[in-house]
Amino acid sequence: MTRTDAGRHIDRRIGWRGACVAAALCLGSLSACSGAASVPEDNAAATTDVVSPSANAVAPVEAPVVARQPTGAPAPAPRADAAQTASRVIGTKDRTLSDGKVCEVSFVYGGREPESIFWEEPCAGVTAKMMDRRELEQLGRWERLEDADRTFVERMPGGKVLYVGGPASASVYPVGTTGTSYEVSVAD
């Protein structure tokens, strides 16, 4: 301690006040690089109240105010194609379960997650496709549906429901009140 300023001793070493000033200068230069203001307007008065008289010996560095410029318009959302929005049969695959050969039919209804069902015949003899009311009527399957099932079929996305048929039987798979698809036999 070498000199007195207004009755107080000041240390020549930097000390905690000097460290605060150095930190403030570093933060000011970092915020200038990021394009943000160095001190928010609501905190500007509070920051100047904290600075000691000995710290004012160094001129504060003013960060230039950089106006934010738009970088361009956001990219348009990709258009949904028919493969993403339409109900469709994804594919069939022969599987072997403990009961023997079955056909796994994978399908998706528009706006829903893909699903799979197992048909108890090999895929070679199975027809799996999305059908509307007219197609079901042409096959004579519409009359086999009860009124509630007909309502569910007509409410399906695009008016189409999964139809799976083989030599021995046929079924449709509408989505019911629980939000899950269920089997309705239309031929025995």
Summary of the structure (lengths in Angstrom):
residues: 188
radius of gyration: 37.3
end to end distance: 104.6
largest distance: 108.3
contacts: 424
relative contact order: 0.10
helix: 33%
strand: 27%
